[in-house]
Amino acid sequence: MRLSTCLAVLLLAAANVGPAAAKDAAPGPNEACMMCHADAGAKSASGKPIAVDAKQFAGSVHGAMSLPCTTCHADAAVTQVPHGKVAPAQCASCHDRAVGDYAKSAHGLARAVGQSAAASCASCHGAHDIRKSSDPASRTHRSNLAATCATCHGNEELARRANLPGGNVAAHYADSIHGRALAKKGAIADVVPVCTGCHGAHDIRGKNDVASRVSRANSPAMCGSCHAAIKMEWEKSQHGKLRQSNVLQAPGCIDCHSAHDITLPSDPRFALGVIDQCGSCHVDFAGTYRDTFHGQVTELGFAQMASCASCHGAHEILPASDPLSKVSAQNRIATCKTCHPKANANFALYDPHANRHERQSGQLLFFTGKFMDLLLLGVFSFFGLHTILWFVRSLKAVRERKAARGGMQGG
C-alpha cells in the first residue's frame, strides 16, 4: 500500500469524517495501521522493520484492553509528522511513575548520555507483545526474568563492549544456589530471589549509588528481606555492630557470600573459599591459621577440617573477650568438643593463632621456633657441605680411575 494511501486511511479512521461512502468503509485506527504493519516485510523509510504481529498484539495486555495504536504512537496521526519517522512509543503517557523511576536508574541515566545498549522499556517488557508480570508468558514474570536480563547481562560481547559491571553475571547467577533453585521450578522457585528481588524493577541503580538496594549500606537490609533470622544474628555480631556505627568497611553479606556466585555453606568451594574471604581483612590471623595443622590440611583441599567459621561462628562472630563468643574462655571447651569430643580445659589452651615469630605468643613457642630454624639451617648447611665435598672427591676419584686405565693401556 502506498504511503499516501496509508496516511489517508489513518486520518479518516482517526477523524471519522469525509464522504458517506468513505465514512461507512473507514476502518478503526488499529485496522488502518495493520493495513501496512501486518506485512511481515514492512519497513520504514529508513529501512527499519516495522512489522507488527496482530496475534501477538491481540494477546498482549494492551490488545486485551483494545488500546488504539495511537495511544502509544500519538504522533502517527499528526499530519505534520511524515509516516516512517514516528517517534518511539511514549510509555510515560500511562506509566508516568515507572518511567520516572527508570529515568533515575542506571539504565535510564546511561540512555540519557547516548548509550544505546542500555535497556529501554521494550528491552524488558517487549513492544507489541507486552503482558502483565503475573502472566507466565510475560518476559517479566519471575520465572522468565533471569533469561530477560541475560539478553544483555549474559551476552559476553555486549558486556565487554558496554563495559557492563560484573561481566556475564547471568552465568554466575545460574550456577548459584538461587539460580539452581529457580531452574528446579516447584514451590522453591516461587520464593527464591530473582534479579528484581535484589536490584529492583524500574529503579535499578549501580552499587556505588547510595540509593541503590545493593549498595554496601543497604545490601544487608536487602538480603534480610528474605533471610531475616540470619540478619538478626549478624546485627548482634561484631561485624554488624561496626556497620551500625557507620563503618562500611566491615563485612556484610556480599563480602562473604559474594553477589551472584552464592553457594550453599556446605559446598566445599564455600567452606574453603571463606578462609580467604576472612583473610582479606584478617591478614595476620589467616597467616597464623595457615601455619597450623588445620590450616595446612584445608590448604590441601579438605573441607571437613576446622575453618574460621567452625570456631568463631558464621554470622554471630564476637570478640573473644565477649562472654557470648564461641571462643571466649567460658565457651571454648564446648566449641572444641564439636570436633574433639574428649576435649578438656588443658586441650582448650591450644592457641590456633600463635605466631612463633613474635614473643607475645609466648617465650616457649618463640624460642622453640628459633631453635627449629637454627636446627633446619644447621642440617641443610652440614649436609650441603657434605654433599659438595663428596662431589669433589667423586670427581677426583673418576679422574684417577681414567688415568690408571690410560697407563695400563699404554704399558
C-alpha positions as a Python dict, from the first residue, in 0.01 Angstrom:
ca = {
    (1, 'M'): (0, 0, 0),
    (2, 'R'): (134, 343, -94),
    (3, 'L'): (241, 582, 182),
    (4, 'S'): (-16, 847, 83),
    (5, 'T'): (-295, 589, 92),
    (6, 'C'): (-192, 470, 440),
    (7, 'L'): (-197, 827, 568),
    (8, 'A'): (-538, 896, 412),
    (9, 'V'): (-693, 585, 566),
    (10, 'L'): (-537, 660, 904),
    (11, 'L'): (-663, 1015, 906),
    (12, 'L'): (-1012, 910, 800),
    (13, 'A'): (-1017, 649, 1078),
    (14, 'A'): (-896, 896, 1339),
    (15, 'A'): (-1125, 1181, 1237),
    (16, 'N'): (-1418, 965, 1124),
    (17, 'V'): (-1514, 1235, 867),
    (18, 'G'): (-1546, 1252, 489),
    (19, 'P'): (-1783, 1137, 216),
    (20, 'A'): (-2056, 899, 325),
    (21, 'A'): (-1908, 608, 132),
    (22, 'A'): (-1566, 665, 285),
    (23, 'K'): (-1720, 709, 630),
    (24, 'D'): (-1905, 380, 612),
    (25, 'A'): (-1599, 197, 489),
    (26, 'A'): (-1340, 359, 718),
    (27, 'P'): (-1176, 103, 947),
    (28, 'G'): (-1081, 167, 1310),
    (29, 'P'): (-736, 313, 1391),
    (30, 'N'): (-575, -27, 1460),
    (31, 'E'): (-716, -183, 1143),
    (32, 'A'): (-589, 112, 945),
    (33, 'C'): (-239, 73, 1092),
    (34, 'M'): (-236, -301, 1028),
    (35, 'M'): (-306, -246, 658),
    (36, 'C'): (65, -170, 632),
    (37, 'H'): (219, -304, 953),
    (38, 'A'): (69, -653, 924),
    (39, 'D'): (301, -716, 630),
    (40, 'A'): (588, -928, 765),
    (41, 'G'): (829, -745, 538),
    (42, 'A'): (711, -393, 620),
    (43, 'K'): (993, -140, 666),
    (44, 'S'): (1014, 229, 742),
    (45, 'A'): (1155, 486, 501),
    (46, 'S'): (1494, 436, 668),
    (47, 'G'): (1474, 59, 617),
    (48, 'K'): (1389, -32, 978),
    (49, 'P'): (1148, -328, 1014),
    (50, 'I'): (806, -205, 1132),
    (51, 'A'): (601, -524, 1104),
    (52, 'V'): (355, -600, 1387),
    (53, 'D'): (224, -948, 1463),
    (54, 'A'): (-152, -896, 1501),
    (55, 'K'): (-196, -1215, 1707),
    (56, 'Q'): (81, -1116, 1946),
    (57, 'F'): (-69, -774, 1997),
    (58, 'A'): (-417, -919, 2048),
    (59, 'G'): (-279, -1144, 2325),
    (60, 'S'): (-90, -858, 2492),
    (61, 'V'): (-216, -653, 2784),
    (62, 'H'): (-271, -357, 2551),
    (63, 'G'): (-455, -570, 2297),
    (64, 'A'): (-682, -709, 2567),
    (65, 'M'): (-772, -350, 2657),
    (66, 'S'): (-844, -275, 2289),
    (67, 'L'): (-596, 9, 2317),
    (68, 'P'): (-559, 203, 1989),
    (69, 'C'): (-211, 215, 1836),
    (70, 'T'): (-225, 594, 1859),
    (71, 'T'): (-233, 577, 2240),
    (72, 'C'): (136, 489, 2234),
    (73, 'H'): (219, 628, 1889),
    (74, 'A'): (21, 951, 1923),
    (75, 'D'): (227, 1134, 1664),
    (76, 'A'): (137, 875, 1397),
    (77, 'A'): (-197, 1053, 1348),
    (78, 'V'): (-46, 1401, 1327),
    (79, 'T'): (-31, 1516, 968),
    (80, 'Q'): (286, 1717, 1023),
    (81, 'V'): (487, 1401, 1102),
    (82, 'P'): (584, 1206, 789),
    (83, 'H'): (498, 841, 832),
    (84, 'G'): (807, 625, 874),
    (85, 'K'): (966, 881, 1112),
    (86, 'V'): (729, 827, 1401),
    (87, 'A'): (892, 866, 1746),
    (88, 'P'): (928, 560, 1976),
    (89, 'A'): (627, 467, 2187),
    (90, 'Q'): (570, 709, 2473),
    (91, 'C'): (520, 485, 2776),
    (92, 'A'): (505, 783, 3012),
    (93, 'S'): (162, 879, 2884),
    (94, 'C'): (21, 597, 3102),
    (95, 'H'): (312, 472, 3313),
    (96, 'D'): (449, 802, 3438),
    (97, 'R'): (567, 669, 3774),
    (98, 'A'): (755, 373, 3625),
    (99, 'V'): (911, 595, 3359),
    (100, 'G'): (1013, 845, 3628),
    (101, 'D'): (1185, 570, 3828),
    (102, 'Y'): (1351, 443, 3510),
    (103, 'A'): (1487, 789, 3426),
    (104, 'K'): (1683, 788, 3755),
    (105, 'S'): (1801, 429, 3715),
    (106, 'A'): (2136, 304, 3583),
    (107, 'H'): (1964, 214, 3255),
    (108, 'G'): (1787, 548, 3219),
    (109, 'L'): (2094, 754, 3303),
    (110, 'A'): (2302, 555, 3053),
    (111, 'R'): (2041, 612, 2782),
    (112, 'A'): (2035, 983, 2862),
    (113, 'V'): (2405, 1015, 2772),
    (114, 'G'): (2365, 825, 2448),
    (115, 'Q'): (2450, 467, 2550),
    (116, 'S'): (2203, 291, 2323),
    (117, 'A'): (2299, -54, 2455),
    (118, 'A'): (2128, 26, 2789),
    (119, 'A'): (1791, -140, 2838),
    (120, 'S'): (1477, 52, 2746),
    (121, 'C'): (1114, -28, 2836),
    (122, 'A'): (1079, -251, 2530),
    (123, 'S'): (1405, -435, 2609),
    (124, 'C'): (1245, -588, 2918),
    (125, 'H'): (872, -575, 2852),
    (126, 'G'): (864, -625, 2477),
    (127, 'A'): (700, -397, 2222),
    (128, 'H'): (365, -526, 2091),
    (129, 'D'): (368, -846, 2296),
    (130, 'I'): (365, -686, 2643),
    (131, 'R'): (195, -896, 2909),
    (132, 'K'): (131, -850, 3279),
    (133, 'S'): (419, -959, 3502),
    (134, 'S'): (183, -1211, 3663),
    (135, 'D'): (137, -1382, 3325),
    (136, 'P'): (371, -1686, 3295),
    (137, 'A'): (426, -1590, 2929),
    (138, 'S'): (547, -1242, 3023),
    (139, 'R'): (914, -1154, 2985),
    (140, 'T'): (898, -1000, 3332),
    (141, 'H'): (734, -1297, 3502),
    (142, 'R'): (965, -1415, 3782),
    (143, 'S'): (1027, -1746, 3602),
    (144, 'N'): (1147, -1557, 3291),
    (145, 'L'): (1329, -1262, 3445),
    (146, 'A'): (1672, -1425, 3458),
    (147, 'A'): (1652, -1501, 3086),
    (148, 'T'): (1525, -1150, 3009),
    (149, 'C'): (1809, -982, 3198),
    (150, 'A'): (2054, -1230, 3043),
    (151, 'T'): (1986, -1090, 2696),
    (152, 'C'): (2224, -810, 2799),
    (153, 'H'): (2393, -928, 3119),
    (154, 'G'): (2458, -1274, 2977),
    (155, 'N'): (2591, -1155, 2644),
    (156, 'E'): (2972, -1174, 2660),
    (157, 'E'): (3025, -944, 2362),
    (158, 'L'): (2776, -682, 2482),
    (159, 'A'): (2914, -697, 2836),
    (160, 'R'): (3263, -630, 2702),
    (161, 'R'): (3159, -360, 2456),
    (162, 'A'): (2932, -174, 2700),
    (163, 'N'): (3164, -240, 2996),
    (164, 'L'): (2877, -386, 3198),
    (165, 'P'): (2968, -425, 3568),
    (166, 'G'): (3038, -785, 3664),
    (167, 'G'): (3063, -908, 3306),
    (168, 'N'): (2849, -1214, 3239),
    (169, 'V'): (2661, -1208, 3570),
    (170, 'A'): (2379, -1420, 3426),
    (171, 'A'): (2609, -1723, 3412),
    (172, 'H'): (2719, -1667, 3772),
    (173, 'Y'): (2359, -1637, 3890),
    (174, 'A'): (2256, -1953, 3700),
    (175, 'D'): (2524, -2151, 3886),
    (176, 'S'): (2437, -2005, 4227),
    (177, 'I'): (2204, -2155, 4487),
    (178, 'H'): (1939, -1902, 4381),
    (179, 'G'): (1969, -1976, 4011),
    (180, 'R'): (1966, -2353, 4060),
    (181, 'A'): (1658, -2332, 4281),
    (182, 'L'): (1481, -2122, 4020),
    (183, 'A'): (1565, -2376, 3750),
    (184, 'K'): (1413, -2659, 3955),
    (185, 'K'): (1072, -2493, 3935),
    (186, 'G'): (823, -2601, 4203),
    (187, 'A'): (749, -2427, 4532),
    (188, 'I'): (1105, -2308, 4597),
    (189, 'A'): (1112, -2127, 4261),
    (190, 'D'): (818, -1914, 4375),
    (191, 'V'): (1016, -1760, 4662),
    (192, 'V'): (1381, -1770, 4551),
    (193, 'P'): (1527, -1426, 4468),
    (194, 'V'): (1537, -1325, 4103),
    (195, 'C'): (1710, -1020, 3953),
    (196, 'T'): (1440, -769, 4052),
    (197, 'G'): (1425, -912, 4404),
    (198, 'C'): (1768, -767, 4475),
    (199, 'H'): (1810, -487, 4220),
    (200, 'G'): (1454, -358, 4191),
    (201, 'A'): (1244, -331, 3876),
    (202, 'H'): (1240, 18, 3725),
    (203, 'D'): (1466, 190, 3979),
    (204, 'I'): (1774, -29, 3923),
    (205, 'R'): (2082, 160, 4040),
    (206, 'G'): (2454, 88, 4043),
    (207, 'K'): (2608, -47, 4362),
    (208, 'N'): (2803, 279, 4412),
    (209, 'D'): (2479, 478, 4422),
    (210, 'V'): (2387, 545, 4787),
    (211, 'A'): (2020, 493, 4699),
    (212, 'S'): (2086, 151, 4544),
    (213, 'R'): (1939, -155, 4712),
    (214, 'V'): (2271, -334, 4661),
    (215, 'S'): (2500, -60, 4793),
    (216, 'R'): (2724, -150, 5088),
    (217, 'A'): (2500, 40, 5326),
    (218, 'N'): (2174, -114, 5201),
    (219, 'S'): (2266, -470, 5096),
    (220, 'P'): (2223, -627, 5445),
    (221, 'A'): (1863, -499, 5458),
    (222, 'M'): (1807, -625, 5105),
    (223, 'C'): (1936, -975, 5191),
    (224, 'G'): (1750, -960, 5521),
    (225, 'S'): (1419, -922, 5340),
    (226, 'C'): (1443, -1299, 5283),
    (227, 'H'): (1698, -1403, 5546),
    (228, 'A'): (1550, -1215, 5843),
    (229, 'A'): (1672, -1451, 6117),
    (230, 'I'): (2029, -1452, 5985),
    (231, 'K'): (2025, -1073, 5958),
    (232, 'M'): (1930, -1050, 6326),
    (233, 'E'): (2226, -1274, 6418),
    (234, 'W'): (2462, -1066, 6204),
    (235, 'E'): (2339, -737, 6357),
    (236, 'K'): (2440, -865, 6703),
    (237, 'S'): (2786, -968, 6581),
    (238, 'Q'): (3100, -754, 6583),
    (239, 'H'): (3063, -701, 6208),
    (240, 'G'): (2702, -591, 6240),
    (241, 'K'): (2779, -355, 6528),
    (242, 'L'): (3053, -190, 6325),
    (243, 'R'): (2815, -142, 6033),
    (244, 'Q'): (2559, 15, 6266),
    (245, 'S'): (2836, 254, 6373),
    (246, 'N'): (2865, 352, 6005),
    (247, 'V'): (3189, 161, 5949),
    (248, 'L'): (3101, 50, 5599),
    (249, 'Q'): (3431, -137, 5556),
    (250, 'A'): (3304, -401, 5800),
    (251, 'P'): (3193, -722, 5622),
    (252, 'G'): (2834, -757, 5508),
    (253, 'C'): (2653, -1039, 5330),
    (254, 'I'): (2811, -999, 4986),
    (255, 'D'): (3165, -978, 5126),
    (256, 'C'): (3150, -1338, 5242),
    (257, 'H'): (2884, -1487, 5014),
    (258, 'S'): (2952, -1275, 4701),
    (259, 'A'): (2678, -1115, 4491),
    (260, 'H'): (2591, -1360, 4214),
    (261, 'D'): (2805, -1669, 4296),
    (262, 'I'): (2624, -1756, 4619),
    (263, 'T'): (2661, -2125, 4712),
    (264, 'L'): (2547, -2345, 4999),
    (265, 'P'): (2767, -2314, 5310),
    (266, 'S'): (2804, -2693, 5296),
    (267, 'D'): (2957, -2669, 4948),
    (268, 'P'): (3333, -2743, 4973),
    (269, 'R'): (3402, -2446, 4746),
    (270, 'F'): (3247, -2213, 5002),
    (271, 'A'): (3392, -2388, 5307),
    (272, 'L'): (3744, -2349, 5169),
    (273, 'G'): (3694, -2015, 4996),
    (274, 'V'): (3559, -1843, 5306),
    (275, 'I'): (3903, -1877, 5468),
    (276, 'D'): (4045, -1649, 5200),
    (277, 'Q'): (3746, -1417, 5244),
    (278, 'C'): (3819, -1381, 5615),
    (279, 'G'): (4188, -1346, 5538),
    (280, 'S'): (4124, -1048, 5311),
    (281, 'C'): (4059, -845, 5628),
    (282, 'H'): (4228, -1054, 5899),
    (283, 'V'): (4559, -1100, 5719),
    (284, 'D'): (4770, -1181, 6027),
    (285, 'F'): (4520, -1430, 6167),
    (286, 'A'): (4487, -1602, 5830),
    (287, 'G'): (4864, -1635, 5814),
    (288, 'T'): (4895, -1793, 6158),
    (289, 'Y'): (4598, -2021, 6084),
    (290, 'R'): (4775, -2146, 5771),
    (291, 'D'): (5072, -2243, 5990),
    (292, 'T'): (4857, -2482, 6196),
    (293, 'F'): (4754, -2839, 6124),
    (294, 'H'): (4400, -2717, 6050),
    (295, 'G'): (4526, -2460, 5803),
    (296, 'Q'): (4769, -2689, 5626),
    (297, 'V'): (4507, -2959, 5574),
    (298, 'T'): (4246, -2714, 5440),
    (299, 'E'): (4516, -2582, 5206),
    (300, 'L'): (4528, -2932, 5059),
    (301, 'G'): (4154, -2911, 4982),
    (302, 'F'): (3997, -3100, 5275),
    (303, 'A'): (3686, -2902, 5366),
    (304, 'Q'): (3600, -3121, 5669),
    (305, 'M'): (3881, -2961, 5872),
    (306, 'A'): (3807, -2673, 6110),
    (307, 'S'): (3795, -2334, 5938),
    (308, 'C'): (3731, -1981, 6065),
    (309, 'A'): (3354, -2030, 6096),
    (310, 'S'): (3399, -2362, 6280),
    (311, 'C'): (3547, -2180, 6580),
    (312, 'H'): (3420, -1823, 6552),
    (313, 'G'): (3076, -1890, 6411),
    (314, 'A'): (2929, -1776, 6082),
    (315, 'H'): (2703, -1476, 6142),
    (316, 'E'): (2727, -1439, 6521),
    (317, 'I'): (3102, -1361, 6533),
    (318, 'L'): (3205, -1183, 6854),
    (319, 'P'): (3542, -1089, 7012),
    (320, 'A'): (3700, -1350, 7241),
    (321, 'S'): (3652, -1103, 7529),
    (322, 'D'): (3274, -1125, 7489),
    (323, 'P'): (3125, -1400, 7714),
    (324, 'L'): (2884, -1491, 7434),
    (325, 'S'): (3165, -1556, 7189),
    (326, 'K'): (3226, -1916, 7082),
    (327, 'V'): (3596, -1869, 7155),
    (328, 'S'): (3555, -1697, 7494),
    (329, 'A'): (3706, -1863, 7800),
    (330, 'Q'): (3356, -1975, 7902),
    (331, 'N'): (3269, -2139, 7569),
    (332, 'R'): (3599, -2253, 7419),
    (333, 'I'): (3584, -2610, 7551),
    (334, 'A'): (3231, -2658, 7414),
    (335, 'T'): (3346, -2521, 7079),
    (336, 'C'): (3643, -2758, 7065),
    (337, 'K'): (3416, -3050, 7157),
    (338, 'T'): (3214, -3009, 6838),
    (339, 'C'): (3509, -3177, 6662),
    (340, 'H'): (3707, -3321, 6957),
    (341, 'P'): (3456, -3488, 7195),
    (342, 'K'): (3724, -3560, 7456),
    (343, 'A'): (3849, -3203, 7471),
    (344, 'N'): (3913, -3066, 7822),
    (345, 'A'): (4042, -2745, 7977),
    (346, 'N'): (4402, -2836, 7904),
    (347, 'F'): (4317, -2918, 7540),
    (348, 'A'): (4143, -2581, 7501),
    (349, 'L'): (4463, -2398, 7595),
    (350, 'Y'): (4583, -2460, 7240),
    (351, 'D'): (4632, -2130, 7058),
    (352, 'P'): (4519, -2165, 6694),
    (353, 'H'): (4671, -1828, 6601),
    (354, 'A'): (5002, -1845, 6784),
    (355, 'N'): (5283, -1673, 6596),
    (356, 'R'): (5618, -1836, 6665),
    (357, 'H'): (5791, -1530, 6523),
    (358, 'E'): (5660, -1299, 6797),
    (359, 'R'): (5744, -1317, 7167),
    (360, 'Q'): (5392, -1204, 7254),
    (361, 'S'): (5272, -1555, 7168),
    (362, 'G'): (5488, -1698, 7448),
    (363, 'Q'): (5856, -1740, 7526),
    (364, 'L'): (5849, -2118, 7491),
    (365, 'L'): (5693, -2108, 7144),
    (366, 'F'): (5920, -1823, 7033),
    (367, 'F'): (6247, -1989, 7134),
    (368, 'T'): (6132, -2331, 7017),
    (369, 'G'): (6067, -2174, 6679),
    (370, 'K'): (6413, -2014, 6679),
    (371, 'F'): (6569, -2347, 6774),
    (372, 'M'): (6387, -2524, 6490),
    (373, 'D'): (6500, -2256, 6244),
    (374, 'L'): (6862, -2295, 6356),
    (375, 'L'): (6833, -2675, 6352),
    (376, 'L'): (6695, -2668, 5998),
    (377, 'L'): (6966, -2426, 5887),
    (378, 'G'): (7236, -2639, 6052),
    (379, 'V'): (7114, -2964, 5897),
    (380, 'F'): (7099, -2817, 5547),
    (381, 'S'): (7435, -2643, 5592),
    (382, 'F'): (7610, -2958, 5721),
    (383, 'F'): (7468, -3194, 5463),
    (384, 'G'): (7502, -2937, 5187),
    (385, 'L'): (7873, -2902, 5262),
    (386, 'H'): (7899, -3278, 5294),
    (387, 'T'): (7740, -3324, 4950),
    (388, 'I'): (7973, -3068, 4788),
    (389, 'L'): (8284, -3230, 4939),
    (390, 'W'): (8164, -3575, 4838),
    (391, 'F'): (8103, -3449, 4484),
    (392, 'V'): (8458, -3305, 4465),
    (393, 'R'): (8602, -3632, 4595),
    (394, 'S'): (8397, -3828, 4343),
    (395, 'L'): (8530, -3617, 4056),
    (396, 'K'): (8885, -3675, 4178),
    (397, 'A'): (8826, -4050, 4201),
    (398, 'V'): (8685, -4057, 3846),
    (399, 'R'): (8992, -3878, 3711),
    (400, 'E'): (9226, -4115, 3895),
    (401, 'R'): (9048, -4421, 3751),
    (402, 'K'): (9065, -4277, 3400),
    (403, 'A'): (9437, -4205, 3444),
    (404, 'A'): (9501, -4558, 3574),
    (405, 'R'): (9322, -4712, 3273),
    (406, 'G'): (9524, -4495, 3037),
    (407, 'G'): (9851, -4607, 3196),
    (408, 'M'): (9758, -4975, 3171),
    (409, 'Q'): (9668, -4943, 2802),
    (410, 'G'): (9992, -4758, 2726),
    (411, 'G'): (10202, -5030, 2901),
}
